[in-house]
Amino acid sequence: MRMPHADPEVRRAYGREWIKRNAAKAREAMSRWRAAHREQDRASKRDYYARNRKRTKAAVVAYRLANPEVVRVVRRLRRAREVAALGAYTTTQWLDLVRLYGGCCGYCGIAATLEPRPSGSLVTRRIELDREHHPVLPLMQHAEANRD
């Protein structure tokens, strides 16, 4: 049987072009492969990290600096899972909620760095109305402490 591209470089180039043309299909196929070969995938990632430790750490630091809000939400979600807290939500849901509130605190309306807080602990009329739709609100750190 004849191999379509005997030269490995030509074969790799063809593969890269195919992935560009069929990105969704390639993502789905890789997802299936990772699920079927979980340990092999993890071992491969550990090996890559061992060979490229500085490069990988630099990439993580760059991502965290470029996406502080996503990093903050992921950290809080992890902590919530660890303590089995109520009000679980995804990063996308949190970012949508922050956009819904216009980047402002759900309690005082001031634009600031926000963090998720359960809305059940706040009792103002505005928050009571929102709690029906959102179990978690974007709040500034001091919002609960400074309420009247």
Secondary structure as UniProt FT lines:
FT   HELIX           8..21
FT   HELIX           23..36
FT   HELIX           38..51
FT   HELIX           53..66
FT   HELIX           68..82
FT   TURN            83..84
FT   HELIX           91..100
FT   TURN            101..103
FT   TURN            106..108
FT   STRAND          115..118
FT   HELIX           119..121
FT   HELIX           125..131
FT   TURN            132..133
FT   STRAND          136..139
FT   TURN            141..142
FT   HELIX           143..146
//
